[in-house]
Each structure stands twice: as C-alpha cells, then as structure tokens.
Amino acid sequence: MSTVGNSPAEVARLFDYNRWANARAFEGASALSAEELSRSVGGSFASVLGTLTHLVGAEWVWLERWHGRSPRALPTDFATVDDLRRRLAEVEEGQEAVLAGLTPERLASKITYVNFAGQTWTYALGEAMVHLVNHGTYHRGQVATLLRQLAKKPLSTDYLLYLDGGGGGAPARR
C-alpha cells in the first residue's frame, strides 16, 4: 500500500507551498491593529490571533511528533504577529532539517504519538506530513474569512497561484 506524498520531492514541494501560504496569511494579518488582531469575530478560535496561534502551535506539535515526542498541549504564549512569525520560523527550520533527510523509506515509516486526549495513534510519517499541510490550508481559509469580517482583504493562498510563480513552485503551463 502506498502512502500519499510517497516521494520526498512531493512532500518537500508541499512544505514549500505551506511556508509560502503561511507567509501570505501572516502578511494579511499584519495589516491589523492589536485590537483587530485579538477581536472576537467568530470561528473555531474566535480571533485572527487565536487562529494563527493554533496554526503555529500545530506546526510545532507535529514537528515534535515526527521526532517521537508527544507534547501535552499547544503553545499559546503569543501576543503579536511578530511573536508568531518568530516561532513559526523556528519550526520551519526544524521542518527543513527533517525534509532534508527524507527518503521513501522514512516517509513510509510509522510514527506513534499520544494526542492531547491521551489516545495513542500511529501513522506513516508521509501521511502525517500531508495532514499537516492540509490542516494549515483549512486554518488559513479561516484566517481569510476573519480578515474579511474585519473589512480587510486577505492575500490568496491558492496552490495553483503558488505553482504559477507566486511561490517557489515551477510555473504551470497555460
């Protein structure tokens, strides 16, 4: 049975896209005042700050899980977009180190972790990595909605825009 993203190059491209899209979401959030950033406007995490905190925290938790550790909670000690950007940069550096050593065998290898509810789960590393990029896509969509509710214009984080040269992706044929 093959796994999604069973090629190290495919997974690396997804993470390049993820970094590009996260940067665009953060750029949109940077236009907010401190009050707007933390204003409760609805959604899973109420505010743009809450949603971005969750996104960055999840990136960190999964990096920890890839290393065989099971954090018991997400970090929540962020007050500004700059605080979040700094933590995300650290996490992305750790992700890069993992990506640099990927092989098809490593992607197919199993990781086991204990989630926040105390349940033990096991997945192929490649599947967990694809999950993380998908998770980020979901929450970046929430950030875009929250920005619109605050009368701001979010930047598109569409994968095809990334491929068309908006990021590190190769331009697509037209």
C-alpha positions as CSV (number, residue, x, y, z in Angstrom):
1,M,0.0,0.0,0.0
2,S,1.5,3.3,-1.0
3,T,1.1,6.5,1.0
4,V,0.1,9.9,-0.1
5,G,3.1,12.0,-0.9
6,N,5.4,9.0,-1.0
7,S,8.1,11.0,-2.8
8,P,10.4,13.1,-0.8
9,A,10.3,15.7,-3.6
10,E,6.5,15.8,-3.5
11,V,6.5,16.3,0.3
12,A,9.2,19.0,0.0
13,R,7.1,20.9,-2.6
14,L,4.0,20.7,-0.3
15,F,6.1,22.2,2.6
16,D,7.4,24.9,0.3
17,Y,3.8,25.7,-0.6
18,N,2.9,25.6,3.1
19,R,5.6,28.1,4.0
20,W,4.6,30.4,1.1
21,A,0.9,30.3,2.1
22,N,1.6,30.8,5.8
23,A,3.7,33.9,4.9
24,R,0.8,35.3,2.9
25,A,-1.7,34.7,5.7
26,F,0.7,36.4,8.1
27,E,1.1,39.3,5.7
28,G,-2.6,39.8,5.7
29,A,-2.8,39.7,9.5
30,S,0.0,42.2,9.7
31,A,-2.4,44.9,8.4
32,L,-4.5,44.5,11.6
33,S,-4.2,46.7,14.7
34,A,-3.6,45.0,18.0
35,E,-7.3,45.3,18.8
36,E,-8.4,43.9,15.5
37,L,-5.9,41.0,15.8
38,S,-7.4,39.8,19.0
39,R,-11.0,40.9,18.4
40,S,-13.5,38.0,18.7
41,V,-15.3,37.7,15.4
42,G,-16.3,34.1,15.5
43,G,-14.9,30.9,14.1
44,S,-13.1,28.0,15.7
45,F,-10.6,30.2,17.6
46,A,-12.6,33.4,17.7
47,S,-9.9,35.8,16.5
48,V,-7.2,36.1,13.9
49,L,-4.6,35.8,16.7
50,G,-6.3,32.7,18.1
51,T,-6.4,31.0,14.7
52,L,-2.8,31.8,13.8
53,T,-1.7,30.7,17.3
54,H,-3.4,27.4,16.7
55,L,-1.9,27.1,13.2
56,V,1.7,27.7,14.5
57,G,1.1,25.5,17.5
58,A,0.0,22.6,15.3
59,E,3.1,23.0,13.1
60,W,5.2,22.7,16.3
61,V,3.3,19.8,17.7
62,W,3.6,17.8,14.5
63,L,7.4,18.5,14.3
64,E,7.7,17.2,17.8
65,R,5.7,14.1,16.9
66,W,8.0,13.4,13.9
67,H,10.8,13.3,16.5
68,G,8.9,10.7,18.6
69,R,7.7,13.2,21.3
70,S,4.1,13.8,22.4
71,P,3.5,17.3,23.6
72,R,0.6,17.6,26.0
73,A,-0.7,21.0,24.8
74,L,-0.3,23.6,22.1
75,P,1.8,26.7,22.9
76,T,-0.4,29.7,23.5
77,D,2.0,32.4,24.6
78,F,1.8,34.7,21.6
79,A,0.6,38.3,21.8
80,T,1.6,39.6,18.3
81,V,2.0,38.5,14.7
82,D,5.8,39.1,15.2
83,D,5.8,36.6,18.1
84,L,4.0,34.1,16.0
85,R,6.3,34.7,13.0
86,R,9.4,34.1,15.2
87,R,8.1,30.8,16.5
88,L,7.0,29.7,13.0
89,A,10.5,30.5,11.7
90,E,12.0,28.2,14.3
91,V,9.5,25.4,13.5
92,E,10.1,25.8,9.8
93,E,13.9,25.4,10.4
94,G,13.2,22.2,12.2
95,Q,10.9,21.0,9.4
96,E,13.6,21.8,6.8
97,A,16.0,19.6,8.8
98,V,13.6,16.7,8.6
99,L,12.8,17.3,5.0
100,A,16.5,17.3,4.1
101,G,16.8,13.7,5.4
102,L,13.7,12.3,3.8
103,T,13.8,9.0,1.9
104,P,10.9,7.0,0.6
105,E,11.5,4.5,3.4
106,R,11.4,7.3,6.0
107,L,8.2,8.6,4.6
108,A,6.7,5.1,4.9
109,S,8.0,4.6,8.4
110,K,5.5,4.8,11.2
111,I,5.3,7.4,13.9
112,T,3.4,6.8,17.1
113,Y,2.3,9.6,19.4
114,V,-0.2,10.3,22.2
115,N,-2.7,13.0,21.4
116,F,-4.0,15.6,23.9
117,A,-6.8,13.3,24.9
118,G,-4.4,10.6,25.9
119,Q,-5.1,8.4,22.9
120,T,-2.2,6.6,21.1
121,W,-2.2,6.9,17.3
122,T,0.2,5.5,14.6
123,Y,0.6,6.8,11.0
124,A,3.1,6.7,8.2
125,L,5.3,9.8,8.5
126,G,4.4,10.8,5.0
127,E,0.6,10.7,5.8
128,A,1.2,12.8,8.9
129,M,3.2,15.4,6.9
130,V,0.5,15.7,4.2
131,H,-2.1,16.0,7.0
132,L,-0.2,19.0,8.5
133,V,-0.2,20.9,5.2
134,N,-3.9,20.2,4.8
135,H,-4.5,21.3,8.3
136,G,-2.7,24.6,7.5
137,T,-4.8,25.1,4.4
138,Y,-8.0,24.7,6.5
139,H,-7.0,27.3,9.1
140,R,-5.6,29.8,6.5
141,G,-9.0,29.7,5.0
142,Q,-10.4,30.6,8.4
143,V,-7.9,33.5,8.7
144,A,-9.1,34.8,5.3
145,T,-12.7,34.7,6.4
146,L,-11.9,36.5,9.7
147,L,-9.9,39.2,7.8
148,R,-12.9,39.8,5.5
149,Q,-15.1,40.1,8.6
150,L,-12.7,42.8,9.8
151,A,-13.1,44.6,6.4
152,K,-9.6,43.6,5.3
153,K,-8.5,41.9,2.1
154,P,-6.6,38.6,2.6
155,L,-4.0,37.5,0.1
156,S,-4.8,34.4,-1.9
157,T,-3.0,31.2,-0.7
158,D,-4.3,29.1,-3.6
159,Y,-1.9,26.2,-4.5
160,L,-2.3,27.0,-8.2
161,L,-1.2,30.6,-7.6
162,Y,1.8,29.2,-5.9
163,L,2.5,27.0,-8.9
164,D,2.0,29.9,-11.3
165,G,5.0,31.6,-9.9
166,G,3.6,33.2,-6.7
167,G,5.9,31.0,-4.7
168,G,8.8,28.6,-5.2
169,G,6.7,26.4,-7.5
170,A,7.6,26.0,-11.1
171,P,5.3,28.0,-13.4
172,A,2.4,25.9,-14.7
173,R,1.8,25.6,-18.4
174,R,-1.0,27.7,-19.7
